């Protein structure tokens, strides 16, 4: 009606929509969990209080204990230990990526030795064991630069998946599109692919067909540039 309940909590004076407790101390522990905007000028605060707040604290204490045990650190050192492990993981990931690139482009095998010429266009279709999708992309770019002008299609098997990337140097995209080469090749490995005229990628779930798919590339290029 015309009466409004007013509560004073320390320095804050609030209008109350209903009588829930007699005093602020009845609430006990109060923990704000989140705060967000839900409309213009309207904020939502989500919190737990009383027994619910104690349960939240106990659950977080248990979680902190589990994390400390997993990273073999005291509770006061957990944050530093986790940060250290994350940095170590990133370093190892960079080292693995570097090694994969070296495997893809170095060693006793020079991929450019496998280049063929089809209708006056240099084409390289090769399999790189141990490469992931990023390594394939990086290697394809490097090989395009080394070719100067040509077409590169690379494939790799990772677990039960086959990955393919195709690159066409910019001087040739008017004659052949990377996506036009990758699409039928991807079908053989049980997948689909696409991309830009100068670059395309694909994946499939029939890795046993990868060699057959790569062998198809020169014929596809021949058909695409026959005119």
C-alpha positions in Angstrom: 0.0 0.0 0.0 1.2 3.5 1.0 3.8 2.1 3.5 7.3 1.3 2.4 9.8 -0.6 4.5 13.2 1.1 4.7 16.3 -0.8 5.8 19.6 0.8 6.8 22.7 -1.4 6.5 25.7 0.6 7.5 26.0 3.6 5.2 23.4 2.2 2.7 19.7 2.9 2.9 17.4 0.5 1.0 13.8 0.2 0.1 12.7 -3.4 0.8 10.1 -5.2 -1.3 9.3 -7.7 1.5 10.2 -8.6 5.0 12.7 -11.4 5.0 14.9 -11.0 8.0 14.8 -8.8 11.1 18.4 -7.6 10.9 21.4 -7.9 8.5 23.1 -10.3 10.9 20.4 -12.9 10.4 21.7 -13.3 6.8 25.1 -14.5 8.0 27.9 -15.0 5.4 27.0 -13.3 2.1 29.0 -14.1 -1.0 28.4 -12.3 -4.4 29.0 -14.8 -7.2 28.4 -12.6 -10.3 27.2 -9.2 -11.4 26.0 -8.3 -14.9 23.8 -5.9 -16.9 20.4 -7.3 -18.0 18.9 -4.1 -19.4 19.6 -0.4 -19.7 20.4 0.9 -16.2 19.5 -2.5 -14.6 22.1 -4.7 -13.0 21.7 -8.3 -11.7 23.7 -9.5 -8.7 23.7 -13.2 -7.9 24.8 -14.3 -4.5 24.6 -17.0 -1.9 23.9 -16.4 1.8 23.8 -18.3 5.1 24.2 -22.0 4.7 24.5 -21.7 0.9 27.4 -19.4 1.3 29.2 -21.8 3.7 28.6 -24.7 1.3 30.1 -22.5 -1.5 33.2 -21.8 0.6 33.7 -25.4 1.6 33.4 -26.5 -2.1 36.0 -24.0 -3.1 38.3 -25.1 -0.3 38.0 -28.7 -1.5 38.6 -27.6 -5.1 41.7 -25.6 -4.1 43.0 -28.6 -2.1 42.5 -30.9 -5.2 44.3 -28.4 -7.5 47.2 -28.0 -5.0 47.6 -31.8 -4.9 47.5 -32.1 -8.6 50.2 -29.5 -9.2 52.2 -30.6 -6.1 52.2 -27.2 -4.4 51.1 -25.7 -1.1 47.8 -23.8 -1.2 49.6 -20.5 -1.0 51.7 -21.4 -4.0 49.0 -22.8 -6.3 48.5 -19.7 -8.5 52.3 -19.4 -9.1 52.6 -23.2 -9.8 49.7 -23.2 -12.3 51.1 -20.2 -14.1 54.5 -21.9 -14.3 52.9 -25.1 -15.7 50.9 -23.1 -18.3 54.1 -21.3 -19.5 55.9 -24.6 -19.6 53.1 -26.1 -21.7 53.2 -23.2 -24.2 57.0 -23.6 -24.5 56.7 -27.3 -25.2 53.9 -26.6 -27.8 56.2 -24.1 -29.6 59.0 -26.7 -29.6 56.7 -29.4 -31.0 55.5 -27.0 -33.7 59.2 -26.2 -34.6 60.1 -29.9 -34.7 57.1 -30.7 -36.9 58.1 -27.9 -39.3 61.7 -29.3 -39.4 60.3 -32.8 -40.1 58.1 -31.4 -42.9 60.7 -29.3 -44.6 64.1 -30.8 -43.6 65.8 -34.1 -43.2 67.0 -36.3 -46.1 63.8 -35.7 -48.1 63.5 -32.5 -50.2 59.8 -32.3 -51.1 60.6 -30.2 -54.1 62.2 -33.3 -55.7 58.7 -34.6 -56.1 57.6 -31.7 -58.2 56.0 -32.5 -61.6 55.1 -30.3 -64.5 51.5 -30.5 -65.9 50.5 -28.3 -68.8 53.4 -26.0 -68.0 52.5 -25.7 -64.3 54.7 -27.0 -61.6 52.7 -29.2 -59.2 53.7 -30.8 -55.9 51.4 -33.3 -54.2 53.0 -35.0 -51.2 52.3 -36.7 -47.9 54.0 -35.5 -44.7 53.9 -38.0 -41.9 53.8 -36.5 -38.4 52.4 -33.1 -39.5 49.3 -31.5 -38.1 47.0 -29.1 -39.9 48.9 -26.0 -38.9 52.2 -27.6 -40.0 50.7 -28.5 -43.4 49.5 -24.9 -43.9 52.9 -23.4 -42.9 54.8 -25.9 -45.1 52.5 -25.3 -48.1 53.2 -21.5 -47.9 57.0 -22.2 -47.7 56.9 -24.5 -50.7 54.9 -22.1 -52.7 57.5 -19.4 -52.0 60.3 -21.9 -53.1 58.4 -22.8 -56.2 57.8 -19.2 -57.2 55.0 -20.3 -59.5 53.0 -23.5 -59.0 50.5 -25.6 -57.2 51.1 -27.4 -53.8 48.8 -30.0 -52.3 49.9 -31.6 -49.0 48.3 -34.3 -46.9 48.9 -35.9 -43.5 47.2 -38.5 -41.2 46.6 -37.6 -37.6 44.9 -40.5 -35.7 41.8 -41.5 -37.6 41.7 -38.3 -39.6 43.2 -37.2 -42.9 44.1 -33.6 -43.5 44.7 -31.8 -46.8 45.8 -28.3 -47.7 46.2 -26.9 -51.2 47.9 -23.7 -52.3 48.1 -22.0 -55.7 50.5 -19.1 -56.4 48.7 -15.9 -57.2 49.9 -15.8 -60.8 48.0 -19.0 -61.5 44.6 -18.5 -59.8 43.1 -17.3 -63.0 43.8 -20.8 -64.5 43.2 -23.0 -61.4 41.5 -22.5 -58.1 42.8 -24.2 -54.9 39.2 -25.2 -53.9 38.6 -26.9 -57.3 41.6 -29.2 -56.6 40.9 -29.9 -53.0 37.1 -30.7 -53.3 37.4 -33.9 -55.3 40.6 -34.9 -53.4 38.7 -34.5 -50.1 35.9 -36.7 -51.3 38.3 -39.6 -51.6 39.3 -39.3 -48.0 35.6 -39.0 -46.9 35.4 -35.3 -46.3 34.8 -31.9 -47.8 36.9 -28.8 -48.1 37.0 -25.2 -49.4 38.8 -21.9 -49.1 40.1 -19.0 -51.1 41.3 -19.3 -54.8 44.9 -19.4 -53.6 44.4 -21.6 -50.6 42.0 -24.4 -49.5 41.9 -27.0 -46.8 40.0 -30.2 -46.0 39.7 -33.1 -43.7 38.2 -36.6 -43.9 37.6 -39.8 -41.9 39.2 -42.2 -44.4 43.0 -41.7 -43.9 43.7 -45.0 -45.7 42.7 -43.2 -49.0 45.2 -40.3 -48.6 47.9 -41.7 -51.0 45.3 -42.4 -53.6 43.8 -38.9 -53.1 47.2 -37.2 -53.5 47.9 -39.2 -56.7 44.8 -37.7 -58.2 46.1 -34.1 -58.0 48.1 -34.1 -61.2 45.2 -35.5 -63.2 42.8 -32.9 -61.8 45.3 -30.1 -62.6 45.7 -31.5 -66.2 41.9 -31.4 -66.7 41.5 -28.0 -65.1 44.2 -26.4 -67.4 43.7 -28.4 -70.6 42.3 -25.4 -72.4 
